[in-house]
Each structure stands twice: as structure tokens, then as C-alpha cells.
Amino acid sequence: MRYIMQVVREMVEGDYAAMEVRQDVRDRYNEVVVDRCRNMVWSHKRVRSWYKNAANRVTVNSPWRQLEYWQLTREFDPADYHMTTHAAPRSTKQDSTESAQSAPSMQERRRKIVVGT
């Protein structure tokens, strides 16, 4: 929860619209997961369980003990992510009120989806 709150704070304070893990960070994480799984009982060739996929590869989200995972995710590092700023300036309350009045209602949008008109 702490990590997520740090992410949200960064996005709000930085006025970011989106964030995505950098490719090299994701690749490094996946390499560590695979390496850690090699020495776990789930990886033994005679083990058959839901931890393995059809290719006999162990598929777990986290091979770490709870304390290790907590330590890994304790501090958010913005450098691990590509941040995307808002493309357009945020609308004012008056702008959003005007667009809401001119926008089709939920019922009208549903009708278009169902009826195709």
C-alpha cells in the first residue's frame, strides 16, 4: 500500500497522466524471478503443480519471502518508469460543465451501442 501511495503522490504532484515500467527494469526483474525460481522446489522436474505452465516453466508473481518483497517495494523509484504528462491542460469547472451539458447522456450512449445508431 505504501508503494502505491508513493506512486499516486508522484503522479498527482508531477501532473502525470500515465506511467509505464521501463523495459530494462522489467527485463531485469524477470531475470531475477527466473533465477530465484531455479532453486525452488516448484522447479524440480518431478513436481507437477499449478505453478508450472505447459512449457514446464514456473510462473509465480513473487519468489520472495514476504519480508524480502516488502523491502523491495518499500520505496518507489520514479527513475524505473516512463512518465507521461497530460496532453492537454486540465479543463476548468466551467469547461467541464459545458462539455457535460453537450455530451450525450449515458442512456443515449447505450442506445447507440445496442441499436447501432
Secondary structure, DSSP 8 states (H G I E B T S, - for coil): -HHHHHHHHHHHHTTEEEEEE-HHHHHHHHHHHHHHHHTSGGGSTT--STTB-TTS-B--S--S-HHHHHHHTSS--GGGEEEEE-SS----HHHHHHHHHHS--HHHHHHHHHH--
